[in-house]
Amino acid sequence: MLPTIHGVGRLTADPELRFTPSGKAVCSVSLAFNSRRLNQQTQQWEDADVFYVRGSAWEGLGEHVAETLAKGMEVLVSGEVRTESWEKDGQKHERTGLLIRSIGPSLTFATAVVTKAAANGNGGQGGAQRPPQGQQGQAQRSRPQQPPQDDPWAVDNARAAQGYSTEPPF
């Protein structure tokens, strides 16, 4: 079993969304995890050790990452640590990588607006697959204009008129 990381990191670059030859989305993110400590002599916070890792998010999650996150954002991330290996110019290379299972913005120093992603029939793990032929550049990014009809959290004027409230039930 591979080790799992759960932590707070920061994006060191904008996410990069690409598509495999079979059309599956994969988003790469560069993450930095650092520990801060209080210097007892100066009473100032100082950065200590830093762990840099390249993460990959696949399919729907990858598309959401590319649409939502940007360089400099603090994120909460969970994933499996892996060794990535490849060969280039006859030399073998390896590096530590992170297979991202969950990622989102940290609300410690920011606010976020959350919208429900459109259902895709893949149990929430899949995304729109793109045909591989000739498409390059950034993926088109669109958000649904209206929530799905069966969304229990969506409240519009018609539902409010039927006695539904925008207040949470607690």
Secondary structure as UniProt FT lines:
FT   STRAND          4..11
FT   STRAND          16..19
FT   TURN            21..22
FT   STRAND          25..38
FT   TURN            40..42
FT   STRAND          45..58
FT   HELIX           59..68
FT   TURN            71..72
FT   STRAND          74..88
FT   TURN            89..90
FT   STRAND          91..105
FT   TURN            123..124
FT   TURN            133..134
FT   TURN            149..150
FT   TURN            152..153
FT   HELIX           157..161
FT   TURN            162..163
//
